[in-house]
Amino acid sequence: MTASATHLEDLAHHLRGPLHLPDDEGGEGGEGYADARSGFQLGLTHRPAAIVEALDTADVRAVVRYATANGLGVAVQATGHGLVAPATEDAVLISTRRMDTVRVDPAERTVWLGAGVRWRRVLDAAGEHGLAPLSGSSPDVGAVSYTLGGGLGPLARRYGYAADHVRRVELVTADGEVREVSAEEDPDLFWALRGGGGNFGVVTGLELGLVPVARLYGGGLLFDGTHAGEVLEAYRNWTATVPDELTSSVGMVPVPDAPEVPEPLRGKYLVHVRIAHLGGVSEGEALVAPLRAVAPRLRDDLGELPYSASPSIYNDPADPHSYLGDNAFVHGLDAAALRAIVDLAGPDSPVPCVVDLRHLGGALRQGGVDSAVGHRDAGFLVRVLSGLDGEVDAATARAAHARVLAALAPTTLGRSLNFVYGTVTDARTGYDPGDHERLAALKTVHDPANVFRFNQNITPATSA
């Protein structure tokens, strides 16, 4: 179905935030519509019947009630980093970017996050009290959507997934009702929300536990890509020796030959070892010494830094662009798997690929947290992605990524749906056996018409 102009005008009367239509100022939408649908992922474009920039929970509730009454779907966007299924003309898009409340309770070590807030604001607000959220590598990603998908960041081996620290959630379900969901209030839905993404409603805010971290020892070691094989082998062996207080990853990155890139790095293929250690400088230096000895370093910026500066460890790109990516949770990585990663996606790959290899275990693996987050037994997460810049098309990139993941298939458990970029995939691969069936049954209860389907979708079961 599509929305009628008359009904949309009626919806506008129930909103505090602006409503944008495709024909605003003619054609494909005016500046308001174009701006509200834009996001970080430029490879996909929303084209909904209408966009509402929600200001509060009442706006979200009004949109959901309007959509369900008119047989429309509901899509949600905070920053658009994880866009995989754009809203179409049979849907209304809720932009949550104006719902950016951040309230820290230092006594309780918690923070209340509005639906559209980005990690940068949370890092700064928590840091004023010597506290830290379980944020990710980028300060520009939406905190709520990141957390609903699990949330894997630089404190992960010590404190687990961000979803493990959710205390309560405010949610608008498909019936247009506002629910407060917690372990005490609706434990089944609380289980599903932590790992199930946006499949069960529109999360308008959540309370997240903070951890007592003010500073860490961190940064990166940069090696020339010619040493990729020996760095990966040394890194794999080294991870078996480190404490849970140390979370690390390796990025293999083709750097463009562009004026904005520093001359020593321009046009090179780099191997970037990223370190985040919850300990003193002397202890950190001793831990990374074996890695420093592997090969000559192009850059070494390891040292003490405030946790609010932790995104500098990764230096994720801040400018919107078009990209595709996939990943695999694996039990472990043997020498053959490491060689395959270098051969298929390394310096000599005909398709430029960024590879991100993250060491897991520690608190990520430990029990005691009942949530839908899957594949906690994995030893590593291997991600592969490519920018679509005109020289590489989507089909070529997907084929290159598939070859890498096929080489890892013997030890693959599944994938992280948070790190699948630009493509709808089989949601069953994101969960442990049996958990997807439980999620589908809960979807039948809370969203039987699959109103919230513009995501890595969990479809309703045939029966509850």
C-alpha positions in Angstrom: 0.0 0.0 0.0 1.0 3.6 -0.3 0.2 6.6 1.9 -2.3 9.2 0.7 -1.6 12.9 0.9 -4.8 13.4 3.0 -3.8 10.8 5.6 -0.2 12.2 5.8 -1.6 15.7 6.4 -3.6 14.2 9.2 -0.5 12.5 10.6 1.4 15.9 10.6 -1.2 17.3 13.0 -0.1 14.7 15.6 3.6 15.4 15.4 6.0 17.8 17.1 8.8 17.0 14.6 8.8 17.8 10.9 7.3 15.6 8.3 8.9 15.5 4.8 7.2 14.2 1.6 8.9 13.1 -1.7 7.1 15.8 -3.6 8.1 18.6 -1.2 9.3 21.4 -3.5 8.7 19.1 -6.5 10.4 16.0 -8.0 12.3 13.6 -5.8 11.8 15.6 -2.7 12.9 18.9 -1.4 15.9 19.7 0.7 14.2 18.5 3.9 13.3 15.1 2.4 16.7 14.7 0.8 18.6 15.7 4.0 16.5 13.5 6.3 16.9 10.4 4.3 20.6 10.7 3.8 23.1 8.8 6.0 26.6 7.5 6.2 26.0 4.7 3.6 25.8 6.3 0.2 25.4 3.1 -1.7 21.7 2.7 -0.8 18.9 5.3 -0.8 15.7 5.5 1.2 12.6 6.4 -0.9 9.8 6.2 1.7 6.3 7.6 1.4 7.2 10.1 4.1 10.0 10.8 6.6 9.3 12.0 10.1 12.1 13.6 12.1 10.9 12.5 15.5 11.5 14.7 18.5 10.1 12.4 21.2 8.4 9.1 22.0 5.0 10.6 21.2 6.1 11.3 17.6 7.3 7.7 17.2 4.1 6.3 18.6 2.0 8.5 16.2 4.0 7.3 13.2 3.8 3.6 14.2 0.0 3.9 14.7 -0.4 5.7 11.4 1.7 3.1 9.6 -0.1 0.0 11.0 -3.5 1.6 10.4 -2.6 2.1 6.7 -0.8 -1.2 6.0 2.7 0.5 5.8 6.0 -0.6 7.1 8.3 1.4 9.4 12.0 2.0 8.9 14.3 3.7 11.4 17.5 5.6 10.9 19.9 7.3 13.3 23.1 7.7 11.3 22.7 5.2 8.4 26.0 3.3 9.0 24.2 -0.1 9.0 21.7 0.6 6.2 21.0 -2.7 4.3 17.3 -2.5 3.4 16.2 1.0 2.3 12.7 2.2 3.0 10.4 2.0 0.0 7.1 3.8 -0.9 5.2 1.3 1.2 6.9 2.6 4.4 7.4 5.6 6.6 11.0 6.4 7.7 11.5 7.6 11.2 14.7 9.6 11.6 15.8 9.6 15.2 18.8 12.0 14.9 17.0 14.7 16.8 16.4 12.4 19.8 19.9 12.8 21.1 19.4 13.0 24.9 22.3 11.9 27.1 21.8 11.7 30.9 24.6 10.3 33.0 23.9 9.1 36.6 27.5 8.9 38.1 26.2 7.4 41.4 24.5 4.5 39.6 27.1 4.4 36.8 24.4 4.5 34.1 23.6 6.6 31.1 20.2 7.2 29.4 20.6 7.3 25.6 18.1 8.9 23.3 17.4 6.9 20.1 19.6 9.0 17.8 22.6 9.9 20.0 26.1 9.2 18.7 28.9 7.8 20.7 30.9 11.0 20.7 28.5 12.7 23.1 28.3 9.7 25.3 32.1 9.4 25.5 32.4 13.0 26.5 29.6 13.0 29.1 30.7 9.8 30.8 34.3 10.8 30.7 33.6 13.8 32.9 32.9 11.4 35.7 35.7 9.0 35.1 33.4 6.5 33.5 33.1 4.8 30.0 30.4 3.3 27.9 31.0 0.1 26.0 31.3 2.1 22.8 32.7 1.0 19.4 35.6 2.1 17.2 33.8 5.1 15.7 32.5 8.1 17.6 30.0 8.8 14.8 27.9 5.6 15.0 24.5 5.7 16.6 24.8 4.3 20.1 21.4 2.6 20.4 21.4 0.7 17.1 25.0 -0.4 17.8 24.0 -1.7 21.2 20.9 -3.5 19.9 23.1 -5.5 17.5 25.5 -6.6 20.3 28.2 -3.9 20.3 31.8 -5.0 20.0 34.3 -2.3 21.1 37.8 -1.7 22.6 36.9 -2.8 26.1 35.2 -6.0 24.9 37.5 -8.7 26.3 37.3 -7.2 29.8 33.6 -6.1 29.9 31.8 -8.0 27.1 29.3 -6.8 24.6 27.6 -3.4 25.0 24.2 -5.3 25.0 25.4 -7.1 28.1 25.2 -3.7 30.0 21.6 -2.7 29.0 19.5 -2.1 32.1 16.1 -1.2 30.5 14.7 -0.2 27.1 11.8 2.1 26.1 10.1 0.6 23.1 7.2 1.4 20.8 5.8 -1.9 19.5 3.8 -2.5 16.3 0.5 -2.0 18.2 1.6 1.6 18.9 2.0 1.0 22.6 5.0 2.3 24.7 6.6 -0.4 26.7 9.4 -0.3 29.3 11.3 -3.5 28.9 13.8 -5.0 31.4 14.8 -8.2 33.0 11.9 -7.8 35.5 9.4 -6.4 33.0 9.0 -8.8 30.1 12.2 -10.8 30.3 11.6 -12.6 27.0 11.4 -9.4 25.0 14.3 -8.0 26.9 16.3 -11.1 25.9 15.3 -10.5 22.2 16.1 -6.8 22.1 19.7 -7.4 23.2 21.0 -8.8 19.9 17.8 -8.8 17.9 18.4 -5.4 16.5 15.4 -3.3 15.4 13.1 -6.2 14.7 10.7 -5.8 17.6 9.8 -2.1 17.5 11.3 1.4 17.6 13.6 1.8 20.6 13.2 5.4 21.7 15.8 5.2 24.5 17.7 2.8 26.7 19.6 2.8 30.0 23.1 1.5 29.7 25.6 0.6 32.5 28.9 2.4 32.5 32.3 1.0 33.6 34.9 2.7 35.8 37.5 3.4 33.1 39.0 6.8 32.7 42.3 6.1 30.9 44.0 3.2 29.0 47.2 2.3 27.3 46.5 2.2 23.6 47.1 3.2 20.0 48.5 1.4 17.0 51.5 -0.1 15.3 51.7 0.4 11.5 53.6 -2.0 9.3 54.2 -2.1 5.6 51.9 -4.6 3.8 54.9 -6.6 2.6 55.1 -7.9 6.2 51.4 -8.9 6.3 51.9 -12.6 6.6 54.5 -12.5 9.4 52.5 -9.8 11.3 49.3 -11.9 11.2 51.1 -15.1 12.2 52.9 -13.3 15.1 49.6 -11.6 16.2 47.7 -15.0 16.2 50.3 -16.5 18.4 50.5 -13.4 20.7 46.8 -13.3 21.4 47.1 -16.7 23.1 49.3 -15.0 25.8 47.5 -11.8 26.6 45.2 -11.1 29.6 41.5 -10.2 29.3 42.4 -6.6 30.1 43.8 -6.3 26.6 41.5 -6.0 23.6 43.2 -5.8 20.1 42.6 -6.1 16.4 44.5 -6.0 13.1 43.5 -3.9 10.2 44.8 -4.5 6.7 44.2 -1.4 4.7 45.0 -0.2 1.1 45.7 3.5 1.4 44.9 5.7 -1.6 47.6 7.7 -3.3 46.0 11.0 -2.4 47.4 14.4 -1.3 45.6 14.3 2.0 47.5 11.1 3.0 50.9 11.7 4.7 53.7 11.1 2.3 55.3 8.1 4.1 52.0 6.2 3.9 50.6 7.4 0.6 49.7 4.6 -1.8 50.9 1.9 0.5 49.1 -1.2 1.8 49.3 -1.1 5.6 48.9 -3.5 8.4 47.6 -1.7 11.5 47.7 -3.5 14.9 45.3 -1.7 17.3 45.8 -2.0 21.1 43.5 -1.1 24.0 44.9 -2.2 27.4 43.3 -1.5 30.8 46.6 -1.1 32.7 49.6 1.1 33.2 52.2 2.1 30.6 55.0 -0.2 31.8 52.7 -3.2 31.7 51.4 -2.3 28.3 54.9 -1.8 26.9 55.9 -5.2 28.1 52.8 -6.8 26.6 53.3 -5.3 23.1 57.1 -5.9 22.9 56.7 -9.1 20.9 54.7 -7.3 18.3 57.2 -4.5 18.0 59.9 -7.0 17.2 58.1 -8.6 14.2 59.1 -6.0 11.6 60.1 -2.4 11.1 57.3 0.0 12.0 56.1 2.8 9.8 54.4 4.4 12.8 54.1 3.7 16.5 51.7 5.8 18.6 51.1 3.6 21.6 50.8 5.4 24.9 48.4 6.5 27.6 45.2 8.3 26.6 41.8 9.1 28.0 39.1 6.7 27.1 37.2 9.5 25.5 40.0 9.5 22.9 39.7 5.8 22.2 38.3 6.3 18.7 41.8 7.5 17.7 43.0 3.9 18.1 41.0 2.9 15.0 40.7 6.2 13.0 37.6 5.0 11.3 36.6 7.1 8.3 34.2 10.0 9.2 33.0 10.9 5.7 29.9 9.2 4.2 30.7 6.8 1.3 29.5 3.7 -0.5 30.7 0.3 0.7 29.9 -3.4 1.1 31.1 -5.8 3.8 30.7 -9.2 5.3 32.3 -11.2 8.2 32.7 -14.5 9.9 32.9 -15.5 13.5 35.5 -18.3 13.6 36.7 -20.7 16.3 40.3 -20.0 15.5 42.8 -19.2 12.8 45.4 -21.6 11.6 48.4 -20.8 9.3 46.4 -21.8 6.2 43.6 -19.4 7.1 46.0 -16.6 7.6 47.7 -17.3 4.3 44.3 -17.3 2.5 43.4 -13.9 4.0 46.7 -12.4 2.8 46.5 -14.0 -0.6 42.8 -13.2 -1.3 42.5 -9.8 0.3 46.0 -8.6 0.9 48.4 -6.3 -1.0 48.2 -8.4 -4.2 44.4 -8.7 -4.3 43.0 -7.4 -7.6 40.0 -6.1 -5.6 41.0 -3.6 -2.9 39.8 -5.0 0.4 40.0 -3.8 4.0 40.4 -6.7 6.4 39.6 -6.3 10.1 40.6 -9.2 12.4 39.4 -8.9 16.0 40.5 -11.0 18.9 37.6 -12.2 21.0 37.2 -14.4 24.1 37.5 -13.1 27.7 34.2 -11.6 28.9 32.7 -12.0 25.5 32.7 -15.8 26.0 31.8 -16.0 29.6 28.3 -17.0 30.7 25.9 -15.3 33.0 24.4 -13.0 30.4 21.1 -14.1 28.9 20.6 -12.4 25.6 20.2 -13.1 21.9 23.8 -12.1 21.1 25.2 -15.1 19.3 28.5 -17.0 18.7 30.1 -16.1 22.0 32.4 -19.1 21.7 34.2 -17.5 18.7 37.9 -16.8 19.0 38.1 -14.2 16.3 35.9 -12.1 14.1 37.2 -11.6 10.6 35.6 -8.8 8.6 36.2 -7.9 4.9 34.9 -4.8 3.2 35.4 -2.7 0.1 34.6 0.8 -1.0 32.5 1.2 -4.1 34.3 4.1 -5.7 33.6 3.5 -9.4 36.5 1.2 -10.0 35.0 -1.6 -8.0 31.3 -2.6 -8.5 29.1 -4.4 -6.0 29.2 -7.8 -7.7 33.0 -7.8 -7.9 33.3 -6.8 -4.3 30.8 -9.5 -3.1 32.7 -12.1 -5.1 36.0 -11.1 -3.5 34.5 -11.2 0.0 32.9 -14.6 -0.6 36.3 -16.1 -1.6 37.8 -14.9 1.7 34.9 -16.2 3.8 34.9 -19.5 1.9 38.5 -20.1 3.0 37.4 -19.6 6.6 34.3 -21.9 6.3 35.8 -24.9 8.1 35.9 -23.0 11.4 33.1 -20.5 10.9 30.3 -20.3 13.5 28.2 -17.6 11.8 28.4 -13.8 11.4 27.8 -10.6 13.2 24.8 -8.9 11.7 26.1 -5.5 13.0 29.0 -5.8 10.6 27.2 -6.8 7.4 27.2 -3.7 5.2 25.0 -2.8 2.3 23.4 -6.3 1.9 20.5 -8.1 3.5 21.7 -11.5 4.6 20.2 -14.6 6.2 19.5 -13.5 9.7 19.7 -17.1 11.0 23.5 -16.9 10.6 23.7 -14.2 13.3 22.4 -16.4 16.1 23.1 -19.7 18.0 21.1 -22.8 17.1 17.6 -22.5 18.6 17.8 -18.8 19.3 16.6 -17.7 15.8 13.5 -19.9 16.3 12.9 -18.3 19.7 13.3 -14.8 18.1 10.9 -15.7 15.3 8.3 -16.8 17.8 8.6 -13.6 19.7 8.4 -11.7 16.4 5.1 -13.4 15.8 3.8 -12.1 19.1 5.1 -8.5 18.9 5.2 -7.8 15.1 3.1 -10.5 13.3 2.7 -8.3 10.2 6.5 -7.6 10.0 6.1 -3.9 10.2 9.7 -3.5 11.2 11.3 -5.3 8.2 13.8 -2.8 6.8 16.8 -4.5 8.5 18.5 -7.8 8.8 15.0 -9.2 9.2 13.8 -11.8 11.6 10.5 -12.9 9.9 7.6 -14.0 12.1 7.2 -17.7 12.6 4.3 -19.5 11.0 2.9 -19.9 14.5 3.8 -18.7 17.9 
